[in-house]
Amino acid sequence: MSTCTTLDTPDGPFTVVVDDDGAVLASGWTAALGDLVPLVHTGIRPSRVEPGDGGAAAEAVRAYYAGQLSAVDGVPVRQRSGAFLEHAWEVLRTVPAGGPVTYTEFAAKAGRPAAVRAAASACARNAAALFVPCHRVLRTDGTLGGFRWGLPVKRSLLDRETG
């Protein structure tokens, strides 16, 4: 059974949906579970989500906001899609806090340097915000680009990570 919990953060409410083994299925800066469950691939989408404590995922979010920026790195994440997107999400998890990359650099890191739009799509379709740090990808000119949870949250995260 999947569970969810909502935490208060400096960037607003943050909800995390975790599977029974503790893997993050979806997360983001919202208190509305209905904003997150539809983001989970239909093949792994839970039919029911109950309130819970969030386990290690919630502890990692608390630690991240307490200044341990790498706390979210070791939390398991489960997302499904095509091979490129799944690989791109794994690559995103290697982008360190304080070391944002451009969409072009991200595409190259994902092994498809010409696939900048596909790299941007991986960010847009990422269901596990913060744990898969799509906020660390910027436009080539250094501007923020888009972010499902709003540019003020993206700016705040990047500022927190660059100290």
Secondary structure as the mmCIF struct_conf table of DSSP 4:
data_model
#
loop_
_struct_conf.conf_type_id
_struct_conf.id
_struct_conf.beg_label_comp_id
_struct_conf.beg_label_asym_id
_struct_conf.beg_label_seq_id
_struct_conf.end_label_comp_id
_struct_conf.end_label_asym_id
_struct_conf.end_label_seq_id
STRN STRN1 SER A 2 THR A 9
TURN_TY1_P TURN_TY1_P1 PRO A 10 ASP A 11
STRN STRN2 GLY A 12 VAL A 18
TURN_TY1_P TURN_TY1_P2 ASP A 20 ASP A 21
BEND BEND1 GLY A 22 GLY A 22
STRN STRN3 VAL A 24 GLY A 28
BEND BEND2 TRP A 29 TRP A 29
BEND BEND3 ALA A 31 ALA A 31
HELX_RH_3T_P HELX_RH_3T_P1 LEU A 33 ASP A 35
TURN_TY1_P TURN_TY1_P3 LEU A 36 LEU A 36
HELX_RH_3T_P HELX_RH_3T_P2 VAL A 37 LEU A 39
BEND BEND4 VAL A 40 VAL A 40
TURN_TY1_P TURN_TY1_P4 THR A 42 ILE A 44
BEND BEND5 SER A 47 SER A 47
STRN STRN4 VAL A 49 PRO A 51
HELX_RH_AL_P HELX_RH_AL_P1 GLY A 55 TYR A 65
TURN_TY1_P TURN_TY1_P5 ALA A 66 GLY A 67
TURN_TY1_P TURN_TY1_P6 LEU A 69 GLY A 74
BEND BEND6 VAL A 75 VAL A 75
STRN STRN5 VAL A 77 VAL A 77
BEND BEND7 SER A 81 SER A 81
HELX_RH_AL_P HELX_RH_AL_P2 ALA A 83 LEU A 92
TURN_TY1_P TURN_TY1_P7 ARG A 93 THR A 94
BEND BEND8 VAL A 95 VAL A 95
TURN_TY1_P TURN_TY1_P8 ALA A 97 GLY A 98
STRN STRN6 VAL A 101 THR A 102
HELX_RH_AL_P HELX_RH_AL_P3 TYR A 103 LYS A 109
TURN_TY1_P TURN_TY1_P9 ALA A 110 GLY A 111
TURN_TY1_P TURN_TY1_P10 PRO A 113 ALA A 114
HELX_RH_AL_P HELX_RH_AL_P4 VAL A 116 ALA A 124
TURN_TY1_P TURN_TY1_P11 ARG A 125 ARG A 125
BEND BEND9 ALA A 127 ALA A 127
STRN STRN7 ALA A 128 ALA A 128
TURN_TY1_P TURN_TY1_P12 ALA A 129 PHE A 131
BEND BEND10 VAL A 132 VAL A 132
HELX_RH_3T_P HELX_RH_3T_P3 CYS A 134 ARG A 136
STRN STRN8 VAL A 137 LEU A 138
TURN_TY1_P TURN_TY1_P13 THR A 140 ASP A 141
BEND BEND11 GLY A 142 GLY A 142
TURN_TY1_P TURN_TY1_P14 ARG A 148 TRP A 149
HELX_RH_AL_P HELX_RH_AL_P5 LEU A 151 THR A 162
#
